[in-house]
């Protein structure tokens, strides 16, 4: 990956992190905008070819993950899919829990402009997201970000 691609990926990642953090902060202060919340009535079923069960340390085949609202409601090979549910077919894919990287540096050194640093940080966050990390801990938000 060349330098420009790394910068672009970092910028997208930083934006993702900023969006997620803003949602957490708004929610923690008593009221998240409802347009950003998954309605409790929404049902999504994900057909999974292989599912890594991290608790058992096993790879399970042909599973269904049923999501109601913002929560996983059921997982298993014989989970009934309710009528009206949105079905996502990942039967040719392997699904695993999101990983956490507890030591990243999303923002580059201070010798760039604030806007360039932000773009780089978002690109870094996107790179982590594409690699399967759903949570990161930025160890050094240079420049007060």
Secondary structure as UniProt FT lines:
FT   HELIX           3..28
FT   TURN            29..30
FT   HELIX           34..36
FT   TURN            40..41
FT   STRAND          43..53
FT   TURN            54..57
FT   STRAND          58..68
FT   TURN            69..70
FT   STRAND          71..76
FT   TURN            77..78
FT   TURN            83..84
FT   STRAND          86..95
FT   STRAND          99..104
FT   TURN            110..111
FT   HELIX           114..130
FT   TURN            131..132
FT   STRAND          133..138
FT   TURN            142..143
//
